[in-house]
């Protein structure tokens, strides 16, 4: 088993409890908590908030970290506050025409479904496809794409079933049909290596509070520049067009024509409490290495899966292979057995989630082999 990329002291303290629910919330590392403390101190004594350029420097550092995370230029990072923020940008920013179609996957997470529904009033059809197997495959998708299909949107890692789609293969199918591919990456970003160019996606959007170990209310989006240049900004944030220093003299109320991704930023990009904290988290993950984190996470998942199978539990999530993720989803022979195991976990201070009648456990780099063994002991047998 590979060595852990992080000493346990970098997170917590968790006391005698175990957090196996990163698919819901990721804890911030200690360096991020320290950054949050600095942000609070700046607001308590706000002299540093008058430093020239600070309202640009703080979000610029986050853009740089996120760019390194996905292999993109910092100038192409849109700062948001959620996964949904990026989906809304695309839904509202494209030049939709009556008769256009958005293709989604039946049973996908609600976040990737709701943003498109408002387009019905503009004559856009929202169509769902049902995968033949566990996930949508490129060949299945290709058969469903039509000339009017402008966008295909799905999740990278399914929150309820625990599988990962083959994003490059789906992107290739979309590209061959002239369809834009929008990917919700929030259940995988930070736990799996992701490169925007290698993936072939047109849009990737993610929250920051799960495997990226940031505060709630954080997120980012990358939009392929060739697509972004064809979109229509639906907002105008003044700090994207001016700086606070410009207020000292005369200024012009002109929209900058060359804002690029910054035209789509959420308001308040220098949200010091969230941005400074999340920047520290992302930089910490980068320092550990995403490949090493993915290897460690998968080793923990493998240990958990092996123990569950040996104890007679039925896995809903993949047991092995490239579609296996950090979300391990399982149930017993009866609803009573599943409920009993979930209650046993909580009684031992082990936190997971119940999703659609199944238990979901999702470890990350701060977890240890011992955490997995203690959880398996609490779960017991599935019959």
Buried (B, 14 or more C-beta within 10 A) or exposed (E): EEEBBBEBEBBBEBEEEBBBBBBBBBBBBBBBBBBBEEBEEBEEEEEEEEEEEBBBEBBBBBBBBBBBBBBBBBBBBBBBBBBBBBBBBBBBBBEBEEEBBBBBBEEBBEBBBEBBEEBEEEEBBBBEBEBEEBBBBBEBBBEBBEEBBBBBBBBBBBBBBBBBBBBBBBBBBBBEBEBBBBBBBBBBBBBBBBEBEEBBBBBBBBBBBBBBBBBEBBBBBBBBBEBBEEBEBEEEBEBBBBBBEEEEEEEEEEEEEEBBBBBBBBEBBBBBBBBBBBBBBBBBBBEBEBEBBBBBBBBBBBBBBBBBBEBEBBBBBBBEEEBBBBBBBBBBEEEEBBBBBBEBBEEBBBBBBEBEEBBBBBBBBBBBEEBBEBBBEBBBEBE
